């Protein structure tokens, strides 16, 4: 379904809730070629009641958020309930009201809507409506201004973010109704033994992957089913192509970083996962080598 007339949108960042921005940034900087996001900040910034910092990981912005010491804010409450890890996806728009009007008419739950003197507006889609995922909309007054992004250097590329859902078809329909989308990979069985279902959708420039138990309509005893049984639907992992695969893996093992599911796929391409226990609550899939970037971010700018 097309966006409301005149509305444009683009993916902005993935946000991770952490206890210490400095410790989390040091982890990512040690093993991956991150790039400072100079159009936003090069130091921890206080926004209202919390600190945040952005950097580029594989060409996509990652935001780290933290409550100040001693503050019982929304980040502390989130971490107490869920642990450190993925907090929300953020999308910039030029006009927010038409999107919210469509969502509210459909009964989508909108929370924490705010308007600022600068002309910015923000609102969050509740995870109850968005398959366990918090989605932030930002209306920015300078939307038409060129964005300053790092040049592609082939050292790394964030390929996709993955959501574990009970019903891929419903999840696809939700994002296609309210976001600028393009189908990347239709729903099909996946895995070496067809052990899960998968579909991929370009959502405002971010490749969003949906994974579901192979037991259609049920939650089985497989990795997706176990994840949903424990955590509910929501962000499962991010996947990163890395040129310096062997060097990073060697450093991680030497440092005691917990590596799981180290193997090659049926095409011989190697991969491993960094356990959330070592990566501030985030599961990170790392692939050997940087493939051609097939994202469609430019289509939405």
N, C-alpha and C positions, 0 to 999 in steps of 0.2 A: 504494500500500500504506500503511495507517495506521501511525503511529508506535507503538512499544511502549507498552503501557498506562501511563498516568500521565506520559508524557514530553511536555514542551512545549519549543519552541525558537523563537528569533527571531534574525534577522540582526543582527550587531553592527557590523562594520567591514570596509573594504577596506584592506589594508596595502600600503604602497609602500616598498621598500628604496632608500635614498638615501645619498649620501656626506655631505650636509649638510642636516640638518633645517631649519636657519634659512634657507638659500638656497631650499629647496623650498617652505617655507611662505610666504616672501616672494613667490615666483612666483604661487602660487595666490591670495594676498591681493591682488596687484596687478590681476588680471584678473577675479576672481570674488568674489562677496559671501560669503566664508566666515564661519563663526560659531564662536567658541571652544567647546570641549566642557568646560563647567565642572564636570560631574559626575566628570570624570577628572583633568584637569590643564590649567593655563594656562601651563605652562613645560615644558621638556624634562625628562623623568623618567628616572632610571636604574632599569632593571628587570633585576636580575641583572648581565649583562655588556653590556647595550646600552641606548641611549637611545631614547625614543619620545615622540611627541606626537600628540594627536588634535584634529581640528576637523571641523565639519560643512560639507560641500560639497553644496549643493542638497538639504539635509535628511538626508543620509546621512553617517555618520562615516567619515572618512579617517584612517588612522594612518600616520605617517611613522616609520620606524625607521632607526637609524644606530649603527654601532659607535663607541665612544670613540676618539679619536685614538691611533694606535699599537697598537690592539687588533686582533688577527687573529681576529675572531669569525665567526659564521655569516653575518652580513650582508656582511662584506667578502668572504667566500668566494662568497656568492651573486652579488654584483656582479662579481667577477672572472670568474665563469663566464657570467653572463647579462647583465651590465650593470645599471644602475639600472632600476627599474620595479616592476610589480606583483609582490608577494611571496606574499600569501595572502588568503583570505576567512575571516572569523571569525564563528562562530555561537555564541550563548549557549544553554545548556540548563539545565533544572532537575535532570535526572538523566542522567548520562553513561554509566553502566555498561550499561544495556540496549541503548543504541545501539552501543557497542563490541562487545558480545556478538553482536549480529546481524551486524555487519560482519566480525568475525573468523570467524564460522561460514561466511561466504561467501568467505573468503580475501582480504578487503580488507586492505591493508598499513597498519598503524597504527604511528606512530613518536612518540618523545619524549613518552610519557605520564607525567604527574607529578601528585602530590597534595600539597596544602599544608595547613598547620595551620589556616588560616582556613576550611577546608571546601571551598575551590575545587579543582577538578580540571581538567586540560587534556590534550588529546591531539591529534595531527595526523594527517590522512589523507594518505598519501604521494601525490605527483603521479603516481606510476606507476599508482595505482589510480583516480585522480580526473581523468583526461583532462588531465593536465599541470598541474592546479591543486592547490596546497596548501590544504587546508581545516582550519582550527583549530576545535576544540570547546572551549568554556569552560563548566564547571559552576560557577555562581555561587550562593553561599548566600543572597543577597538577591534571588533571581530574581523573587519576587512583589512586591517593592517597586516603586512607580511610577518609570518612567524619566523623567529630565529631558531634554526634547528642545526644540530651538528651534521657535518658532511659524512656521508657513508664512507667508512674506512675499511670495510670488509673484515674487521677483527671480530665483530659479533653482530648478531641480529636477533631481536626478540621476535620469534615466529608467531606465537599465539598465547592467549590466556584461555584456560580451560575451566568450564563449569560442569559440575556433576549435577544431573537433573534426573527426575523420575520419568519425564516424558519429553523427549526431544521435540516432537511435533508441536506440542504446546509452547515450549520455550522458543522455538523458531518463530512461531506465529506472533508471540508477544513482541519480540525484538523487531520483526519485520513491520509490525503495525506502528510502532512509535519511534523508530530510528531509521537513519539512512543506512540501507543495507544492500549487500550483494552476495548471492550464494557463492561460496567457494568450493564446498564439498557437500553434496547431498547426503542424507541419512543412509548409512549402510553399516553392515557388520564390519568390525575391525579387530585388530590384534592377530597374533600369529595363529591362534586357534579360533578366531571369531568369538572372542570372549567378552567383547563389549560392543555397543553401538556408538557411532560417531557421526557428527555433522559439523561443518564449519561455515561460519557466516562472517563476512566483513561487516562490522558494525561501526559506522562513522570513521573507518580507517584502521580499526583494530580487528585483527582476525580473532574471532571468538569461537572457541571449540566447545561443543556440547557432547558430553559422554553420558551414556545410560547403560544400565544393566542389560544383558542380552535377553533377560526374561521380560518381554514386553508387557507392561502393565503391572509388574511386580518388582520388589526389591530382593534380588537374589544374594547368595553367599559368594559374591565376586568382589573385586576391589572397589567398584563403583557402589555396589550395594552396601558394603561394609562402611565405606566413607559416609554415605547418606544416613545409615543407621546410627552412626556415631556423631556426626556433625550437622546433619541436615543437608539440603541442597545448598549449592553455592560454589564459590571459587575453589578449584581443586589444585591447579598448578599453573605455572608459566613455563614456556618452552623457549630455550635460548640456543641458537647456533653459535658455536665458538671456534674460532680459528686455532687458538692455542689450547686445544683440547687436552693433549697429553701433559703439558706443563701445568695447567690449572689442576688437573686431576692429581698429579704428583704432589703439588703443594697442599691440596686439601687433605690427602691421606697422611702426609707428614705432620699436618697440624691437628690431626684427629677429627676432622670433619666427617660426619657419618654419611657414607655413600651407600645407596641401595640400588638394586636392580641394574647393575652394570652389565651390559650385554650389547650384542649387535642385532639389528633387525634382519628381516629376511633378505634385504638387499645388501647386507654387509656393513651398513652404516652403524657406527658405535654410538652408544648413549649411556648416560647414567642419571640418577636422580640424587639431589642433595636432600637429605631428610629435613623435615621442618624442625626437628630438634636442634639442628645445627644452623638453620637459616632463618631464625627469628619468626618461626611459625609458618614459613612459606615453603611449599614443595616446589623445587626447581628442577626441571628436566633440561639436561645439557646434551646437545648433539655435536658430533665431530664434524667441523667444517661449516662454512657459511654458504648456504645455497642462495640462489638468485632471489631477491626480495620480490615476492608476489603480492604484497599488500596493495590496497587501492586507496591509500590515504588521500592522494591528490584528487580523487573523484569527489571528495566531500569538502574540500577547502574552497 
